[in-house]
Amino acid sequence: MLAAVPVLASCGTEGLDRPSTEACDALAAWAAAGNPADQRAEVTARVGDLLEQSHSTPLTDSFERFRDTREEDLDYAAVVEAGANFLRACNDHGWELSQG
């Protein structure tokens, strides 16, 4: 499960607070696992919970697009692309994927 995934980025990321950094880490772990459809609801809930704890909201718009992209309406590639767009927003705000 996602709770067992190691932290992928440092918590001291400039520009993002800890909950936002952890949200980026959680979505990156899902992407690194191959964007498994059966884990999408869990990762969406986890990222949403973390962003609700955040004191800033630079990732809200990209998260809402990811959350609201439904594979029933489109194909799953659209969900994967929405996740990639969220990670680009993370990068735009100073988050970096750990090389470890």
Backbone as JSON, one array per atom type, in Angstrom:
{
  "sequence": "MLAAVPVLASCGTEGLDRPSTEACDALAAWAAAGNPADQRAEVTARVGDLLEQSHSTPLTDSFERFRDTREEDLDYAAVVEAGANFLRACNDHGWELSQG",
  "N": [[0.83, -1.18, 0.0], [0.26, 2.38, -0.2], [1.13, 3.65, 2.11], [3.4, 2.34, 2.87], [5.33, 3.13, 1.14], [8.48, 4.55, 0.57], [9.69, 7.83, 1.49], [10.05, 10.09, -1.13], [11.11, 12.57, -1.69], [12.86, 15.34, -0.26], [11.75, 16.76, 2.84], [12.19, 19.4, 3.24], [11.62, 21.04, 1.09], [11.92, 23.93, -0.76], [9.46, 26.4, -1.08], [7.23, 24.75, -0.95], [5.1, 23.54, 1.61], [5.3, 21.05, 4.25], [2.97, 19.19, 4.12], [2.21, 19.57, 1.41], [4.54, 18.78, 0.08], [4.61, 16.1, 0.83], [2.3, 15.28, -0.46], [3.08, 15.52, -3.12], [5.11, 13.57, -3.08], [3.53, 11.28, -2.62], [1.94, 11.09, -4.96], [3.97, 10.82, -6.81], [5.03, 8.35, -6.07], [2.9, 6.68, -6.77], [2.89, 7.11, -9.54], [5.46, 6.1, -10.15], [5.02, 3.46, -9.62], [3.71, 2.68, -11.83], [1.25, 3.88, -12.31], [-1.09, 2.51, -11.22], [-4.4, 1.57, -11.77], [-6.08, 0.45, -9.85], [-5.23, 1.62, -7.52], [-5.76, 4.25, -7.67], [-7.96, 5.65, -6.45], [-7.23, 5.52, -3.75], [-4.75, 6.93, -3.72], [-5.62, 9.39, -4.62], [-7.35, 10.19, -2.55], [-5.48, 10.31, -0.45], [-3.64, 12.31, -1.33], [-5.43, 14.46, -1.53], [-6.22, 14.71, 1.2], [-3.76, 15.45, 2.34], [-3.26, 17.91, 1.03], [-5.35, 19.4, 2.06], [-4.4, 19.85, 4.58], [-2.43, 21.63, 4.13], [-0.82, 24.82, 4.35], [-0.62, 26.5, 2.29], [-1.67, 26.91, -1.12], [-0.66, 26.18, -3.76], [-0.88, 23.95, -5.36], [-3.45, 23.21, -5.7], [-5.21, 23.64, -7.96], [-4.11, 21.98, -10.01], [-4.3, 19.53, -8.71], [-7.09, 19.28, -8.41], [-7.83, 19.02, -11.09], [-6.64, 16.55, -11.65], [-8.02, 14.92, -9.8], [-10.64, 15.21, -10.75], [-10.6, 14.15, -13.28], [-11.98, 11.64, -15.0], [-11.8, 8.24, -15.67], [-13.95, 6.96, -16.78], [-15.12, 8.77, -18.43], [-13.14, 9.46, -20.21], [-10.13, 8.08, -21.62], [-7.79, 5.98, -19.79], [-5.3, 7.08, -20.11], [-5.67, 9.82, -19.99], [-6.03, 10.23, -17.28], [-3.51, 9.51, -16.32], [-1.99, 11.5, -17.58], [-3.05, 13.77, -16.3], [-2.11, 13.3, -13.74], [0.64, 13.51, -14.23], [0.73, 16.2, -14.89], [0.13, 17.31, -12.39], [2.47, 16.58, -11.02], [4.31, 18.11, -12.46], [3.49, 20.64, -11.64], [4.24, 20.42, -8.98], [7.03, 20.31, -9.3], [7.41, 22.85, -10.41], [7.12, 24.38, -8.18], [9.32, 23.91, -6.67], [9.67, 21.29, -5.7], [11.46, 18.25, -5.85], [12.14, 15.1, -7.27], [13.54, 12.57, -5.39], [16.79, 11.24, -5.81], [17.52, 8.97, -4.61]],
  "CA": [[0.0, 0.0, 0.0], [0.99, 3.62, -0.31], [1.72, 4.03, 3.39], [4.68, 1.68, 2.99], [6.24, 3.69, 0.15], [9.42, 5.46, 1.2], [9.62, 9.24, 1.1], [10.81, 10.25, -2.36], [11.72, 13.89, -1.77], [13.14, 15.88, 1.07], [10.65, 17.52, 3.39], [12.56, 20.8, 3.32], [11.51, 21.61, -0.24], [11.62, 25.35, -0.76], [8.27, 26.75, -1.82], [6.1, 23.91, -0.55], [5.14, 23.1, 3.01], [5.42, 19.59, 4.41], [1.86, 18.43, 3.54], [2.27, 19.64, -0.06], [5.66, 17.95, -0.33], [4.17, 14.71, 0.99], [1.33, 15.03, -1.53], [3.89, 15.28, -4.32], [5.74, 12.27, -2.88], [2.52, 10.22, -2.76], [1.58, 10.93, -6.36], [5.16, 10.32, -7.51], [5.11, 6.92, -5.79], [1.87, 6.06, -7.6], [3.38, 7.15, -10.92], [6.6, 5.19, -10.25], [4.49, 2.09, -9.6], [3.04, 2.42, -13.11], [-0.09, 4.48, -12.3], [-2.08, 1.44, -11.14], [-5.79, 2.03, -11.69], [-6.71, -0.01, -8.62], [-4.76, 2.43, -6.4], [-6.02, 5.67, -7.94], [-8.85, 6.22, -5.43], [-6.46, 5.65, -2.52], [-3.78, 8.02, -3.85], [-6.38, 10.64, -4.73], [-7.78, 10.54, -1.2], [-4.29, 10.66, 0.34], [-3.16, 13.62, -1.78], [-6.44, 15.43, -1.12], [-6.1, 14.91, 2.65], [-2.54, 16.2, 2.6], [-3.41, 19.28, 0.57], [-6.24, 20.07, 3.0], [-3.58, 20.23, 5.74], [-1.43, 22.59, 3.69], [-1.04, 26.23, 4.66], [-0.59, 27.21, 1.01], [-2.48, 26.14, -2.07], [-0.21, 26.28, -5.14], [-1.12, 22.71, -6.1], [-4.89, 22.9, -5.66], [-5.82, 23.56, -9.3], [-3.66, 20.77, -10.72], [-4.87, 18.37, -8.03], [-8.51, 19.18, -8.75], [-7.92, 18.46, -12.45], [-6.34, 15.12, -11.52], [-9.14, 14.29, -9.07], [-11.88, 15.26, -11.52], [-10.45, 13.42, -14.54], [-12.61, 10.33, -14.8], [-11.53, 7.3, -16.74], [-15.2, 6.57, -17.41], [-15.42, 9.78, -19.46], [-12.01, 9.51, -21.13], [-9.37, 6.85, -21.41], [-6.94, 6.07, -18.61], [-4.17, 7.94, -20.43], [-5.99, 11.17, -19.52], [-5.78, 10.22, -15.83], [-2.06, 9.5, -16.17], [-1.52, 12.83, -17.96], [-3.43, 14.69, -15.23], [-1.14, 13.05, -12.66], [1.92, 14.1, -14.67], [0.59, 17.66, -14.77], [0.26, 17.62, -10.97], [3.89, 16.5, -10.66], [4.96, 19.28, -13.04], [3.2, 21.75, -10.73], [5.12, 20.21, -7.82], [8.37, 20.74, -9.73], [7.38, 24.31, -10.59], [7.16, 25.01, -6.86], [10.54, 23.55, -5.98], [9.77, 19.89, -5.32], [12.28, 17.42, -6.74], [12.15, 13.67, -7.01], [14.79, 12.13, -4.8], [17.56, 10.32, -6.64], [17.89, 7.83, -3.77]],
  "C": [[0.87, 1.25, 0.0], [1.67, 4.03, 0.99], [3.12, 3.44, 3.55], [5.71, 2.23, 2.0], [7.19, 4.67, 0.83], [9.25, 6.89, 0.69], [10.55, 9.44, -0.08], [11.49, 11.6, -2.48], [11.96, 14.41, -0.37], [11.97, 16.72, 1.54], [10.95, 19.01, 3.43], [12.47, 21.5, 1.97], [11.1, 23.08, -0.16], [10.38, 25.61, -1.6], [7.05, 25.94, -1.45], [6.24, 23.56, 0.93], [5.15, 21.57, 3.05], [4.23, 18.82, 3.83], [1.88, 18.44, 2.0], [3.4, 18.77, -0.6], [5.28, 16.47, -0.24], [3.14, 14.33, -0.06], [2.06, 14.74, -2.84], [4.56, 13.91, -4.25], [4.74, 11.13, -3.14], [2.15, 10.01, -4.22], [2.76, 10.41, -7.17], [5.32, 8.82, -7.29], [4.1, 6.14, -6.63], [2.33, 6.01, -9.05], [4.53, 6.17, -11.12], [6.17, 3.73, -10.25], [3.74, 1.75, -10.88], [1.62, 2.94, -13.17], [-1.2, 3.43, -12.18], [-3.5, 1.96, -10.9], [-6.44, 1.63, -10.37], [-6.24, 0.76, -7.38], [-5.1, 3.92, -6.57], [-6.9, 6.3, -6.85], [-8.08, 6.47, -4.14], [-5.48, 6.83, -2.62], [-4.49, 9.36, -3.96], [-6.84, 11.11, -3.36], [-6.6, 11.0, -0.35], [-3.78, 12.05, -0.03], [-4.14, 14.71, -1.37], [-6.37, 15.75, 0.36], [-4.87, 15.75, 2.99], [-2.68, 17.66, 2.19], [-4.38, 20.07, 1.45], [-5.48, 20.54, 4.24], [-2.59, 21.34, 5.41], [-1.83, 24.01, 4.05], [-0.96, 27.1, 3.42], [-1.3, 26.33, -0.01], [-1.97, 26.2, -3.51], [-0.51, 25.04, -5.99], [-2.6, 22.38, -6.25], [-5.48, 22.73, -7.06], [-5.4, 22.28, -10.03], [-4.18, 19.51, -10.04], [-6.34, 18.19, -8.4], [-8.71, 18.64, -10.17], [-7.64, 16.97, -12.44], [-7.53, 14.39, -10.9], [-10.38, 14.17, -9.95], [-11.78, 14.59, -12.89], [-10.94, 12.0, -14.32], [-12.31, 9.42, -15.98], [-12.79, 6.82, -17.44], [-15.54, 7.51, -18.57], [-14.36, 9.81, -20.55], [-11.3, 8.16, -21.07], [-8.39, 7.06, -20.25], [-5.7, 6.94, -18.86], [-4.42, 9.38, -19.97], [-5.76, 11.29, -18.02], [-4.28, 10.3, -15.58], [-1.5, 10.88, -16.5], [-1.88, 13.87, -16.89], [-2.51, 14.53, -14.02], [0.21, 13.65, -12.99], [1.87, 15.62, -14.56], [0.68, 18.1, -13.32], [1.73, 17.59, -10.56], [4.69, 17.65, -11.28], [4.71, 20.51, -12.16], [4.05, 21.63, -9.46], [6.52, 20.72, -8.15], [8.44, 22.25, -9.88], [7.5, 25.05, -9.27], [8.31, 24.5, -6.02], [10.7, 22.11, -5.54], [10.62, 19.15, -6.34], [12.2, 15.97, -6.3], [13.53, 13.29, -6.48], [15.49, 11.15, -5.74], [17.94, 9.05, -5.88], [16.96, 6.72, -3.93]]
}
